[in-house]
Amino acid sequence: MSRTSNRNDLSARLRSRMETDRRQIEEVTANELKQLGESLRAAANAALRSIEADMGVTAARTRAMLLNAWLRPLVVGLVIFLGISGGSWALTHWLAARIQSRIETLAALDIQIEEARETLAEMEDTTWGVNLLEVGGERFVVLPAGAPDQPPWNVDGRPAFKLSSE
């Protein structure tokens, strides 16, 4: 059987064939795009996991580096600073207390000296210049200058009375 084709038939077959080829190309392209997308997604996920793992390692290394390079020296420096500051504070307060104690002692001694001077001046006023002396194991009452020359003894050029050693 011979078939004769006419132009319309040929055109319809060609269109049908083109439509079929186009659908196949679209299906193959869609399938390839889907596989490519899955492949890219898997590669991106793998890269992301790798980056996250590297970031975890890097973060741990960074923490360790900060701990070794910054935190420990900072803590050691802070402890040394606090030790020096505390020691200086304690030494300053101890010295201040010692100085204050010596100032108070000096003031008390000044008062005692002044009281002793007042007592000596009072004694000199009440004894009229009479002194008691011991010279060479012998005791004397030394009269003030201008006293009569009747006593038989002289001490430092002044008349005196000799007391018994008993």
CNS distance restraints for C-alpha pairs under 8 A (distance, minus, plus):
assign (resid   5 and name CA) (resid   9 and name CA) 6.04 0.50 0.50
assign (resid   5 and name CA) (resid  10 and name CA) 6.58 0.50 0.50
assign (resid   6 and name CA) (resid  10 and name CA) 6.31 0.50 0.50
assign (resid   7 and name CA) (resid  11 and name CA) 6.06 0.50 0.50
assign (resid   8 and name CA) (resid  12 and name CA) 6.02 0.50 0.50
assign (resid   9 and name CA) (resid  13 and name CA) 6.07 0.50 0.50
assign (resid  10 and name CA) (resid  14 and name CA) 5.97 0.50 0.50
assign (resid  11 and name CA) (resid  15 and name CA) 6.02 0.50 0.50
assign (resid  12 and name CA) (resid  16 and name CA) 5.99 0.50 0.50
assign (resid  13 and name CA) (resid  17 and name CA) 5.95 0.50 0.50
assign (resid  14 and name CA) (resid  18 and name CA) 5.98 0.50 0.50
assign (resid  15 and name CA) (resid  19 and name CA) 5.95 0.50 0.50
assign (resid  16 and name CA) (resid  20 and name CA) 6.13 0.50 0.50
assign (resid  17 and name CA) (resid  21 and name CA) 6.05 0.50 0.50
assign (resid  18 and name CA) (resid  22 and name CA) 5.86 0.50 0.50
assign (resid  19 and name CA) (resid  23 and name CA) 6.15 0.50 0.50
assign (resid  20 and name CA) (resid  24 and name CA) 6.19 0.50 0.50
assign (resid  21 and name CA) (resid  25 and name CA) 6.01 0.50 0.50
assign (resid  22 and name CA) (resid  26 and name CA) 6.02 0.50 0.50
assign (resid  23 and name CA) (resid  27 and name CA) 5.99 0.50 0.50
assign (resid  24 and name CA) (resid  28 and name CA) 5.96 0.50 0.50
assign (resid  25 and name CA) (resid  29 and name CA) 5.81 0.50 0.50
assign (resid  26 and name CA) (resid  30 and name CA) 5.81 0.50 0.50
assign (resid  27 and name CA) (resid  31 and name CA) 5.93 0.50 0.50
assign (resid  28 and name CA) (resid  32 and name CA) 5.97 0.50 0.50
assign (resid  29 and name CA) (resid  33 and name CA) 5.91 0.50 0.50
assign (resid  30 and name CA) (resid  34 and name CA) 5.98 0.50 0.50
assign (resid  31 and name CA) (resid  35 and name CA) 6.20 0.50 0.50
assign (resid  32 and name CA) (resid  36 and name CA) 5.91 0.50 0.50
assign (resid  33 and name CA) (resid  37 and name CA) 5.92 0.50 0.50
assign (resid  34 and name CA) (resid  38 and name CA) 6.15 0.50 0.50
assign (resid  35 and name CA) (resid  39 and name CA) 5.94 0.50 0.50
assign (resid  36 and name CA) (resid  40 and name CA) 5.97 0.50 0.50
assign (resid  37 and name CA) (resid  41 and name CA) 5.91 0.50 0.50
assign (resid  38 and name CA) (resid  42 and name CA) 6.02 0.50 0.50
assign (resid  39 and name CA) (resid  43 and name CA) 6.09 0.50 0.50
assign (resid  40 and name CA) (resid  44 and name CA) 5.94 0.50 0.50
assign (resid  41 and name CA) (resid  45 and name CA) 6.01 0.50 0.50
assign (resid  42 and name CA) (resid  46 and name CA) 6.02 0.50 0.50
assign (resid  43 and name CA) (resid  47 and name CA) 6.02 0.50 0.50
assign (resid  44 and name CA) (resid  48 and name CA) 5.94 0.50 0.50
assign (resid  45 and name CA) (resid  49 and name CA) 6.04 0.50 0.50
assign (resid  46 and name CA) (resid  50 and name CA) 6.04 0.50 0.50
assign (resid  47 and name CA) (resid  51 and name CA) 5.99 0.50 0.50
assign (resid  48 and name CA) (resid  52 and name CA) 5.97 0.50 0.50
assign (resid  49 and name CA) (resid  53 and name CA) 5.98 0.50 0.50
assign (resid  50 and name CA) (resid  54 and name CA) 5.98 0.50 0.50
assign (resid  51 and name CA) (resid  55 and name CA) 5.86 0.50 0.50
assign (resid  52 and name CA) (resid  56 and name CA) 6.07 0.50 0.50
assign (resid  53 and name CA) (resid  57 and name CA) 6.23 0.50 0.50
assign (resid  54 and name CA) (resid  58 and name CA) 5.79 0.50 0.50
assign (resid  55 and name CA) (resid  59 and name CA) 5.67 0.50 0.50
assign (resid  56 and name CA) (resid  60 and name CA) 6.08 0.50 0.50
assign (resid  57 and name CA) (resid  61 and name CA) 6.03 0.50 0.50
assign (resid  58 and name CA) (resid  62 and name CA) 5.83 0.50 0.50
assign (resid  59 and name CA) (resid  63 and name CA) 5.97 0.50 0.50
assign (resid  60 and name CA) (resid  64 and name CA) 6.05 0.50 0.50
assign (resid  61 and name CA) (resid  65 and name CA) 5.89 0.50 0.50
assign (resid  62 and name CA) (resid  66 and name CA) 5.96 0.50 0.50
assign (resid  63 and name CA) (resid  67 and name CA) 5.94 0.50 0.50
assign (resid  64 and name CA) (resid  68 and name CA) 6.01 0.50 0.50
assign (resid  65 and name CA) (resid  69 and name CA) 5.49 0.50 0.50
assign (resid  65 and name CA) (resid  70 and name CA) 7.64 0.50 0.50
assign (resid  66 and name CA) (resid  70 and name CA) 5.06 0.50 0.50
assign (resid  66 and name CA) (resid  71 and name CA) 6.08 0.50 0.50
assign (resid  67 and name CA) (resid  71 and name CA) 4.66 0.50 0.50
assign (resid  67 and name CA) (resid  72 and name CA) 5.95 0.50 0.50
assign (resid  68 and name CA) (resid  72 and name CA) 5.78 0.50 0.50
assign (resid  68 and name CA) (resid  73 and name CA) 7.61 0.50 0.50
assign (resid  69 and name CA) (resid  73 and name CA) 6.90 0.50 0.50
assign (resid  70 and name CA) (resid  74 and name CA) 5.87 0.50 0.50
assign (resid  71 and name CA) (resid  75 and name CA) 6.06 0.50 0.50
assign (resid  72 and name CA) (resid  76 and name CA) 6.04 0.50 0.50
assign (resid  73 and name CA) (resid  77 and name CA) 5.82 0.50 0.50
assign (resid  74 and name CA) (resid  78 and name CA) 5.97 0.50 0.50
assign (resid  75 and name CA) (resid  79 and name CA) 6.06 0.50 0.50
assign (resid  76 and name CA) (resid  80 and name CA) 6.14 0.50 0.50
assign (resid  77 and name CA) (resid  81 and name CA) 5.97 0.50 0.50
assign (resid  78 and name CA) (resid  82 and name CA) 6.01 0.50 0.50
assign (resid  79 and name CA) (resid  83 and name CA) 5.98 0.50 0.50
assign (resid  80 and name CA) (resid  84 and name CA) 6.07 0.50 0.50
assign (resid  81 and name CA) (resid  85 and name CA) 5.96 0.50 0.50
assign (resid  82 and name CA) (resid  86 and name CA) 5.79 0.50 0.50
assign (resid  83 and name CA) (resid  87 and name CA) 5.91 0.50 0.50
assign (resid  84 and name CA) (resid  88 and name CA) 5.92 0.50 0.50
assign (resid  85 and name CA) (resid  89 and name CA) 6.04 0.50 0.50
assign (resid  86 and name CA) (resid  90 and name CA) 6.08 0.50 0.50
assign (resid  87 and name CA) (resid  91 and name CA) 5.96 0.50 0.50
assign (resid  88 and name CA) (resid  92 and name CA) 5.93 0.50 0.50
assign (resid  89 and name CA) (resid  93 and name CA) 6.20 0.50 0.50
assign (resid  90 and name CA) (resid  94 and name CA) 6.05 0.50 0.50
assign (resid  91 and name CA) (resid  95 and name CA) 6.02 0.50 0.50
assign (resid  92 and name CA) (resid  96 and name CA) 6.01 0.50 0.50
assign (resid  93 and name CA) (resid  97 and name CA) 6.08 0.50 0.50
assign (resid  94 and name CA) (resid  98 and name CA) 6.23 0.50 0.50
assign (resid  95 and name CA) (resid  99 and name CA) 6.04 0.50 0.50
assign (resid  96 and name CA) (resid 100 and name CA) 5.97 0.50 0.50
assign (resid  97 and name CA) (resid 101 and name CA) 6.04 0.50 0.50
assign (resid  98 and name CA) (resid 102 and name CA) 6.18 0.50 0.50
assign (resid  99 and name CA) (resid 103 and name CA) 6.08 0.50 0.50
assign (resid 100 and name CA) (resid 104 and name CA) 6.17 0.50 0.50
assign (resid 101 and name CA) (resid 105 and name CA) 6.13 0.50 0.50
assign (resid 102 and name CA) (resid 106 and name CA) 5.94 0.50 0.50
assign (resid 103 and name CA) (resid 107 and name CA) 6.11 0.50 0.50
assign (resid 104 and name CA) (resid 108 and name CA) 6.16 0.50 0.50
assign (resid 105 and name CA) (resid 109 and name CA) 6.10 0.50 0.50
assign (resid 106 and name CA) (resid 110 and name CA) 6.02 0.50 0.50
assign (resid 107 and name CA) (resid 111 and name CA) 6.23 0.50 0.50
assign (resid 108 and name CA) (resid 112 and name CA) 6.24 0.50 0.50
assign (resid 109 and name CA) (resid 113 and name CA) 6.00 0.50 0.50
assign (resid 110 and name CA) (resid 114 and name CA) 6.10 0.50 0.50
assign (resid 111 and name CA) (resid 115 and name CA) 6.10 0.50 0.50
assign (resid 112 and name CA) (resid 116 and name CA) 6.02 0.50 0.50
assign (resid 113 and name CA) (resid 117 and name CA) 6.10 0.50 0.50
assign (resid 114 and name CA) (resid 118 and name CA) 6.14 0.50 0.50
assign (resid 115 and name CA) (resid 119 and name CA) 6.04 0.50 0.50
assign (resid 116 and name CA) (resid 120 and name CA) 6.00 0.50 0.50
assign (resid 117 and name CA) (resid 121 and name CA) 6.01 0.50 0.50
assign (resid 118 and name CA) (resid 122 and name CA) 6.00 0.50 0.50
assign (resid 119 and name CA) (resid 123 and name CA) 6.01 0.50 0.50
assign (resid 120 and name CA) (resid 124 and name CA) 6.03 0.50 0.50
assign (resid 121 and name CA) (resid 125 and name CA) 6.15 0.50 0.50
assign (resid 122 and name CA) (resid 126 and name CA) 6.15 0.50 0.50
assign (resid 123 and name CA) (resid 127 and name CA) 5.86 0.50 0.50
assign (resid 124 and name CA) (resid 128 and name CA) 5.99 0.50 0.50
assign (resid 124 and name CA) (resid 129 and name CA) 5.68 0.50 0.50
assign (resid 124 and name CA) (resid 130 and name CA) 7.85 0.50 0.50
assign (resid 125 and name CA) (resid 129 and name CA) 7.31 0.50 0.50
assign (resid 127 and name CA) (resid 131 and name CA) 7.91 0.50 0.50
assign (resid 128 and name CA) (resid 144 and name CA) 7.19 0.50 0.50
assign (resid 129 and name CA) (resid 143 and name CA) 6.85 0.50 0.50
assign (resid 129 and name CA) (resid 144 and name CA) 5.01 0.50 0.50
assign (resid 130 and name CA) (resid 141 and name CA) 6.89 0.50 0.50
assign (resid 130 and name CA) (resid 142 and name CA) 5.61 0.50 0.50
assign (resid 130 and name CA) (resid 143 and name CA) 4.82 0.50 0.50
assign (resid 130 and name CA) (resid 144 and name CA) 5.50 0.50 0.50
assign (resid 131 and name CA) (resid 141 and name CA) 5.85 0.50 0.50
assign (resid 131 and name CA) (resid 142 and name CA) 4.97 0.50 0.50
assign (resid 131 and name CA) (resid 143 and name CA) 6.68 0.50 0.50
assign (resid 131 and name CA) (resid 144 and name CA) 7.82 0.50 0.50
assign (resid 132 and name CA) (resid 139 and name CA) 7.35 0.50 0.50
assign (resid 132 and name CA) (resid 140 and name CA) 5.89 0.50 0.50
assign (resid 132 and name CA) (resid 141 and name CA) 4.80 0.50 0.50
assign (resid 132 and name CA) (resid 142 and name CA) 6.10 0.50 0.50
assign (resid 133 and name CA) (resid 139 and name CA) 5.78 0.50 0.50
assign (resid 133 and name CA) (resid 140 and name CA) 5.27 0.50 0.50
assign (resid 133 and name CA) (resid 141 and name CA) 6.48 0.50 0.50
assign (resid 133 and name CA) (resid 142 and name CA) 7.13 0.50 0.50
assign (resid 134 and name CA) (resid 138 and name CA) 5.41 0.50 0.50
assign (resid 134 and name CA) (resid 139 and name CA) 4.33 0.50 0.50
assign (resid 134 and name CA) (resid 140 and name CA) 6.13 0.50 0.50
assign (resid 135 and name CA) (resid 139 and name CA) 6.39 0.50 0.50
assign (resid 135 and name CA) (resid 140 and name CA) 7.71 0.50 0.50
assign (resid 138 and name CA) (resid 162 and name CA) 7.70 0.50 0.50
assign (resid 138 and name CA) (resid 163 and name CA) 7.68 0.50 0.50
assign (resid 138 and name CA) (resid 165 and name CA) 6.85 0.50 0.50
assign (resid 139 and name CA) (resid 162 and name CA) 6.10 0.50 0.50
assign (resid 139 and name CA) (resid 163 and name CA) 5.47 0.50 0.50
assign (resid 139 and name CA) (resid 164 and name CA) 7.23 0.50 0.50
assign (resid 139 and name CA) (resid 165 and name CA) 7.02 0.50 0.50
assign (resid 140 and name CA) (resid 160 and name CA) 6.27 0.50 0.50
assign (resid 140 and name CA) (resid 161 and name CA) 5.60 0.50 0.50
assign (resid 140 and name CA) (resid 162 and name CA) 4.56 0.50 0.50
assign (resid 140 and name CA) (resid 163 and name CA) 5.61 0.50 0.50
assign (resid 141 and name CA) (resid 160 and name CA) 5.28 0.50 0.50
assign (resid 141 and name CA) (resid 161 and name CA) 5.03 0.50 0.50
assign (resid 141 and name CA) (resid 162 and name CA) 6.35 0.50 0.50
assign (resid 141 and name CA) (resid 163 and name CA) 7.12 0.50 0.50
assign (resid 142 and name CA) (resid 154 and name CA) 7.98 0.50 0.50
assign (resid 142 and name CA) (resid 155 and name CA) 6.71 0.50 0.50
assign (resid 142 and name CA) (resid 158 and name CA) 6.74 0.50 0.50
assign (resid 142 and name CA) (resid 159 and name CA) 6.22 0.50 0.50
assign (resid 142 and name CA) (resid 160 and name CA) 4.28 0.50 0.50
assign (resid 142 and name CA) (resid 161 and name CA) 6.61 0.50 0.50
assign (resid 143 and name CA) (resid 147 and name CA) 6.40 0.50 0.50
assign (resid 143 and name CA) (resid 158 and name CA) 6.58 0.50 0.50
assign (resid 143 and name CA) (resid 159 and name CA) 5.65 0.50 0.50
assign (resid 143 and name CA) (resid 160 and name CA) 5.49 0.50 0.50
assign (resid 143 and name CA) (resid 161 and name CA) 7.93 0.50 0.50
assign (resid 144 and name CA) (resid 158 and name CA) 6.98 0.50 0.50
assign (resid 144 and name CA) (resid 159 and name CA) 7.67 0.50 0.50
assign (resid 145 and name CA) (resid 158 and name CA) 6.07 0.50 0.50
assign (resid 145 and name CA) (resid 159 and name CA) 7.70 0.50 0.50
assign (resid 147 and name CA) (resid 159 and name CA) 7.07 0.50 0.50
assign (resid 148 and name CA) (resid 159 and name CA) 7.55 0.50 0.50
assign (resid 149 and name CA) (resid 159 and name CA) 6.03 0.50 0.50
assign (resid 150 and name CA) (resid 159 and name CA) 7.71 0.50 0.50
assign (resid 151 and name CA) (resid 159 and name CA) 5.99 0.50 0.50
assign (resid 151 and name CA) (resid 160 and name CA) 6.00 0.50 0.50
assign (resid 151 and name CA) (resid 161 and name CA) 6.04 0.50 0.50
assign (resid 152 and name CA) (resid 159 and name CA) 7.54 0.50 0.50
assign (resid 152 and name CA) (resid 160 and name CA) 7.31 0.50 0.50
assign (resid 152 and name CA) (resid 161 and name CA) 7.15 0.50 0.50
assign (resid 153 and name CA) (resid 159 and name CA) 5.89 0.50 0.50
assign (resid 153 and name CA) (resid 160 and name CA) 5.14 0.50 0.50
assign (resid 153 and name CA) (resid 161 and name CA) 6.11 0.50 0.50
assign (resid 153 and name CA) (resid 162 and name CA) 7.06 0.50 0.50
assign (resid 154 and name CA) (resid 158 and name CA) 5.14 0.50 0.50
assign (resid 154 and name CA) (resid 159 and name CA) 4.43 0.50 0.50
assign (resid 154 and name CA) (resid 160 and name CA) 5.29 0.50 0.50
assign (resid 155 and name CA) (resid 159 and name CA) 6.35 0.50 0.50
assign (resid 155 and name CA) (resid 160 and name CA) 6.19 0.50 0.50
